[in-house]
Amino acid sequence: MPETGGLDRAPSRGGDTEPMSVINVCFVAHSAYGEMAGGRSGEIGGIQRQQSLMARWLARRGHRVTMLTHDEGQPAEQLIAGVRMLKLHRKSAGLPGLRFFHPRWTALLSGLARADAQVYYHNNAEYITGQVALWCRTNHRPFVFSTAHDWDCEPALVHLPSWRERRLYTYGLKNADRVISQTATQARLLREGFGLSSTVIAMPCPLSGLPPVAFEQRAVPPRVLWVGRIVENKRLEMLLDIAEQAPDLRFDVAGTPEVGSSYGASVLVRAERLSNVTVHGRVARERMPSLYRAALCLCCTATLEGFPNTFLEAWSEGTPIVSTFDPDGLIVSRGLGSAGHTVPELLAGIRRLSDSGDAWRLASHNSRLHFAGTHDPEIVMPQFERVFAEAQAGRVFET
């Protein structure tokens, strides 16, 4: 692995005792080009948003950051916010059955070599995890992997449909030089299921910088916000059940189904029939804060998550959460809203917030306090920076 001692130094911040050596890191982030380019095209989601935020932050700190993404019509190489963007292949390129090897794997190998980074980073469990780990081990470069979902940490890997994907992901996970988990729950699952240790780092999210919106200034009648991909495990139908039982409330749905999804089509037809439900479809990033700031609460109806970016965005705006999923029990233990498993329980949590200004104000205050102390990028990103620096500087490779 190239020596790091002769590298320039990244600029120090006020709280740093010593400047940090420049990190030369490559993000393998196939679906993040849209977010890097402004968020108006390509795939949307918490993973893409966080990858973009992290890459930009590190580049601002003076580190050398490269990102590998799908070909979405951009130049072969370009610079965005100080991040060197290298395109691979179109997502749909290649012949069925053969595209796994070419162009997907061959283009990835070429991109990893072109990046010529000293540490490589991948987030989210997929076969690509194993491909990156194998290249890094072969080329004596450290590999850092970060979990994106509780599913990533359980040996059953129910979200990976094929044996090949599960085998490659497992190889990548076990051969990562450092593993980052989002929650203590994920760290425990990795220990129990794979015998692996991990560094728990909360996910970063930017604060809008706008003053908090008071209870009295939120929309009247109260609006309940639902945000996410319209897929089966997100269970939008639960929100529609709540809407049917609460005609005095208004419900905003921000998200789109997967192309050709029969589930997505059917649940949207039902949503359109409810007069108190507004389906916004895909919402531009700059419009999302206004939805959070108008909402009484964010409602999550998913079966299982990792640590949803929507939670961070809601808390940053002082918007409480009513959810079927409570990561590490934070919502309940820190008074950030309420958790429940059934439609009546979720509706009861929404009613508590709508019927009591004091209950809402306490949950809103707690939400902003928790966000500021846990998810502010200036708190979170130095932890990622330290992991990347340690990985770049430290591993002795076995051949």
C-alpha positions in Angstrom: 0.0 0.0 0.0 1.4 3.5 -0.8 3.1 5.3 2.2 1.1 8.1 3.7 3.8 9.9 5.7 4.7 12.3 2.9 1.1 13.5 2.2 0.0 17.0 2.7 -2.1 17.8 5.7 -5.8 18.5 5.8 -6.7 21.8 7.4 -7.4 21.6 11.1 -10.6 22.8 12.7 -10.8 24.8 15.9 -11.2 21.8 18.1 -8.4 19.6 16.5 -5.2 19.3 18.4 -3.2 18.1 15.4 -3.9 18.5 11.7 -4.9 15.2 10.0 -3.0 13.6 7.1 -4.8 13.9 3.8 -7.1 10.9 3.2 -7.3 9.6 -0.4 -10.6 7.8 -0.4 -12.9 6.3 -3.0 -16.6 6.0 -2.5 -18.1 3.1 -4.5 -21.6 4.6 -4.8 -23.2 3.4 -8.0 -26.5 5.2 -7.5 -25.3 8.5 -6.0 -24.7 10.6 -9.1 -28.2 12.2 -9.0 -27.6 13.4 -5.5 -24.1 14.7 -6.2 -25.5 16.5 -9.3 -28.2 18.2 -7.3 -30.9 15.7 -6.4 -33.2 16.2 -9.3 -32.5 13.0 -11.2 -31.4 9.5 -10.6 -32.2 7.4 -7.6 -33.3 9.0 -4.4 -32.9 7.7 -0.8 -31.1 8.0 2.4 -28.0 6.1 1.3 -27.5 8.4 -1.7 -28.1 11.5 0.3 -25.6 10.4 3.0 -22.9 9.4 0.4 -23.2 12.8 -1.2 -23.0 14.6 2.1 -20.0 12.6 3.3 -18.0 13.0 0.1 -18.6 16.7 0.0 -17.7 17.2 3.6 -14.4 15.3 3.2 -13.6 17.2 0.1 -14.2 20.5 1.9 -11.8 19.3 4.6 -9.0 19.1 2.0 -9.1 15.3 1.5 -8.9 13.6 -1.9 -12.2 12.1 -2.7 -13.2 10.0 -5.7 -16.7 8.6 -6.3 -17.6 5.8 -8.7 -21.2 5.9 -10.1 -23.4 4.6 -12.8 -23.3 6.3 -16.2 -26.3 8.7 -16.3 -25.1 10.6 -19.3 -22.4 12.6 -17.5 -18.8 13.0 -18.7 -16.4 10.2 -18.1 -14.8 12.3 -15.4 -15.8 15.5 -13.8 -15.3 17.5 -10.6 -18.4 18.2 -8.4 -17.9 20.1 -5.1 -14.3 19.0 -5.0 -15.2 15.4 -5.6 -13.7 13.5 -8.5 -16.6 11.7 -10.2 -15.8 8.7 -12.4 -18.6 7.0 -14.3 -18.8 3.2 -14.8 -21.6 1.8 -17.0 -25.3 2.3 -17.5 -27.4 0.5 -14.9 -29.2 -1.5 -17.7 -26.2 -2.1 -19.9 -25.2 -5.6 -21.0 -26.9 -8.9 -21.9 -29.1 -10.7 -19.3 -27.0 -13.4 -17.7 -23.8 -12.0 -18.8 -24.0 -8.4 -17.5 -23.0 -9.5 -14.0 -19.5 -10.1 -15.4 -19.5 -7.5 -18.2 -20.0 -4.6 -18.0 -20.8 -4.6 -14.3 -17.8 -6.4 -12.8 -15.3 -5.4 -15.5 -16.3 -1.7 -15.3 -16.0 -1.8 -11.5 -12.5 -3.2 -11.7 -11.5 -0.6 -14.1 -13.0 2.2 -12.0 -11.4 1.0 -8.8 -8.0 1.0 -10.5 -8.6 4.5 -12.1 -9.5 5.9 -8.7 -6.1 4.8 -7.3 -7.2 5.6 -3.8 -5.5 4.6 -0.6 -8.8 3.5 1.1 -12.1 2.4 -0.4 -15.6 2.8 1.1 -18.8 1.0 0.3 -22.2 1.4 2.0 -25.2 -1.1 1.8 -25.2 -4.9 1.5 -25.0 -6.2 -2.0 -22.7 -8.4 -4.2 -20.6 -5.3 -5.0 -19.4 -5.4 -1.4 -17.6 -8.6 -2.1 -16.3 -7.4 -5.5 -14.7 -4.3 -3.9 -13.3 -6.3 -1.0 -11.7 -8.8 -3.3 -10.1 -6.1 -5.4 -8.8 -4.3 -2.3 -7.3 -7.5 -0.9 -5.7 -8.3 -4.2 -4.3 -4.8 -4.6 -3.4 -4.3 -0.9 -5.7 -1.4 -0.3 -7.8 -1.1 2.9 -11.6 -1.5 2.6 -14.2 0.2 4.9 -17.8 -1.1 4.8 -20.8 0.6 6.4 -24.2 -1.1 7.1 -27.3 0.6 5.8 -30.1 -1.7 7.2 -30.6 -4.2 10.1 -31.0 -6.8 7.3 -27.3 -6.3 6.5 -26.3 -7.6 9.9 -28.4 -10.9 10.0 -26.9 -14.1 8.5 -30.2 -15.0 6.7 -29.7 -11.9 4.4 -33.3 -12.2 3.3 -33.1 -9.1 1.2 -30.5 -10.6 -1.1 -32.3 -12.9 -3.6 -29.6 -15.2 -4.9 -26.9 -17.4 -3.4 -24.3 -15.6 -5.5 -25.2 -12.2 -3.9 -25.3 -13.6 -0.4 -21.9 -15.3 -0.8 -20.2 -12.2 -2.3 -21.7 -9.9 0.3 -20.6 -12.2 3.2 -17.1 -12.4 1.7 -17.0 -8.6 1.5 -18.3 -8.1 5.1 -15.8 -10.6 6.6 -12.9 -9.1 4.6 -13.5 -5.5 5.3 -10.7 -3.8 7.3 -13.2 -1.7 9.2 -17.0 -2.2 9.6 -19.2 0.7 10.6 -22.7 0.1 12.0 -25.5 2.6 12.4 -26.8 1.5 15.8 -26.0 -0.6 18.8 -28.6 -3.1 17.6 -26.7 -3.5 14.3 -23.4 -3.9 16.2 -24.9 -6.6 18.3 -26.4 -8.5 15.3 -23.0 -8.4 13.6 -21.3 -9.9 16.7 -23.9 -12.6 17.2 -24.4 -13.5 13.5 -21.0 -13.0 12.0 -18.6 -12.8 14.9 -17.5 -9.3 13.8 -16.8 -6.1 15.7 -17.9 -2.8 14.3 -17.6 0.9 15.1 -21.0 2.5 15.8 -21.3 5.9 14.2 -24.6 7.7 13.8 -25.6 8.9 10.4 -25.0 12.5 9.4 -27.7 14.9 8.2 -27.5 18.7 7.6 -29.5 21.1 9.7 -31.5 23.6 7.6 -30.5 26.5 9.8 -34.1 27.8 9.9 -35.7 28.6 13.2 -38.0 26.0 14.6 -41.7 26.2 13.7 -44.0 26.4 16.7 -47.0 24.1 17.3 -49.4 26.9 16.6 -47.7 27.7 13.3 -47.9 24.1 12.0 -50.6 23.4 9.4 -54.3 23.4 10.4 -55.9 21.0 10.2 -52.8 18.9 11.3 -50.9 17.2 8.6 -49.2 13.8 9.0 -46.2 13.2 6.7 -45.1 9.9 5.1 -41.8 9.8 3.1 -40.2 6.9 1.3 -40.1 4.5 -1.6 -43.5 3.0 -2.1 -42.6 -0.7 -1.7 -44.1 -3.5 0.2 -42.0 -3.4 3.3 -42.7 0.3 3.8 -46.4 -0.5 4.2 -48.0 2.7 2.9 -51.4 0.9 3.3 -51.1 1.3 7.1 -51.0 5.1 6.7 -54.1 4.9 4.4 -55.9 2.8 7.1 -55.1 5.6 9.6 -56.3 8.2 7.1 -59.6 6.4 6.7 -60.1 6.4 10.5 -59.1 10.1 10.9 -60.9 12.2 8.3 -60.2 15.3 10.3 -56.5 15.0 9.7 -54.5 15.5 6.5 -51.9 13.2 5.1 -49.0 13.9 2.8 -47.2 11.1 0.9 -43.8 11.9 -0.6 -42.4 9.1 -2.7 -42.7 7.0 -5.8 -43.1 3.2 -6.5 -40.6 1.1 -8.4 -41.2 1.0 -12.1 -43.7 -1.8 -13.0 -44.6 -2.5 -9.3 -48.1 -3.9 -9.0 -48.1 -3.2 -5.3 -47.1 0.4 -5.9 -49.8 0.9 -8.5 -52.5 -0.5 -6.4 -51.7 1.4 -3.2 -51.5 4.7 -5.1 -54.9 4.1 -6.6 -56.3 3.7 -3.1 -54.4 6.8 -1.9 -55.9 8.9 -4.7 -59.4 7.9 -3.7 -59.0 9.4 -0.1 -59.8 13.0 0.0 -57.6 13.7 3.0 -54.5 12.2 1.4 -52.2 14.2 -1.0 -49.7 12.2 -3.0 -46.8 14.4 -4.0 -44.7 11.9 -5.9 -41.0 12.6 -6.1 -40.3 15.8 -4.2 -37.2 17.9 -4.9 -34.7 18.0 -2.1 -35.1 21.8 -1.6 -38.9 21.3 -1.1 -38.6 18.7 1.6 -38.0 21.0 4.6 -41.3 22.8 4.0 -43.1 19.5 4.2 -41.4 18.6 7.5 -41.9 22.0 8.9 -45.7 22.0 8.1 -46.2 18.5 9.6 -47.5 17.6 13.0 -45.3 14.5 12.8 -43.6 12.0 10.4 -45.2 8.6 10.3 -43.1 5.5 9.5 -45.0 2.3 8.8 -42.1 0.1 7.7 -41.5 -3.5 8.9 -37.8 -3.0 9.4 -35.3 -0.3 8.7 -31.7 0.6 9.3 -31.6 4.2 10.5 -33.9 6.1 8.1 -32.6 9.4 6.8 -36.2 10.7 7.0 -35.9 10.4 10.8 -32.9 12.7 10.8 -34.5 15.2 8.5 -37.7 15.3 10.7 -35.8 15.7 13.9 -33.6 18.4 12.4 -36.8 20.4 11.9 -38.2 19.6 15.3 -40.9 17.3 13.9 -41.7 14.3 16.1 -42.0 10.8 14.8 -44.7 8.2 15.2 -43.3 4.9 14.0 -43.6 1.1 13.8 -39.8 1.0 13.9 -37.8 2.5 16.7 -34.0 2.2 16.2 -32.3 1.3 19.5 -35.5 2.4 21.3 -34.6 6.0 20.8 -38.0 7.4 20.0 -39.6 6.1 23.2 -36.6 6.4 25.5 -35.7 10.0 24.5 -39.3 11.2 24.0 -39.0 11.9 20.3 -42.5 10.9 19.5 -44.1 7.4 19.9 -43.8 3.9 18.6 -46.5 1.3 17.9 -47.1 -1.9 15.9 -50.7 -1.5 14.9 -52.9 1.1 13.2 -54.8 1.9 16.5 -51.4 2.4 18.3 -50.1 4.7 15.6 -53.3 6.7 15.5 -53.2 7.0 19.3 -49.7 8.4 19.0 -50.7 10.9 16.4 -53.7 12.0 18.5 -51.5 12.6 21.5 -49.5 15.0 19.5 -52.4 16.7 17.9 -54.5 17.0 21.0 -51.9 18.4 23.3 -49.7 21.3 22.4 -47.5 20.6 25.5 -46.9 17.0 24.5 -46.0 18.1 21.0 -43.7 20.9 22.2 -41.8 18.5 24.4 -41.3 15.9 21.7 -40.3 18.7 19.2 -37.8 20.1 21.7 -36.4 16.7 22.4 -36.1 15.9 18.7 -34.0 19.0 17.9 -31.8 18.4 21.0 -31.2 14.8 20.0 -30.4 15.7 16.5 -28.0 18.5 17.4 -26.1 16.3 19.8 -26.0 13.1 17.7 -26.4 13.7 13.9 -25.0 17.1 13.1 -22.3 16.5 10.4 -19.8 18.4 12.4 -20.2 15.8 15.2 -20.5 12.7 13.0 -18.1 13.3 10.1 -15.0 13.6 12.2 -15.7 10.1 13.4 -15.9 8.8 9.8 -12.8 10.8 9.0 -10.9 9.1 11.8 -11.9 5.6 10.7 -10.8 6.3 7.1 -7.5 7.8 8.4 -6.9 4.8 10.6 -7.7 2.4 7.8 -5.4 4.2 5.4 -2.5 4.4 7.8 -2.6 1.2 9.7 -3.2 -2.2 8.2 -0.5 -4.8 7.8 -1.6 -7.0 4.9 -1.1 -10.7 4.7 -0.2 -12.2 1.3 
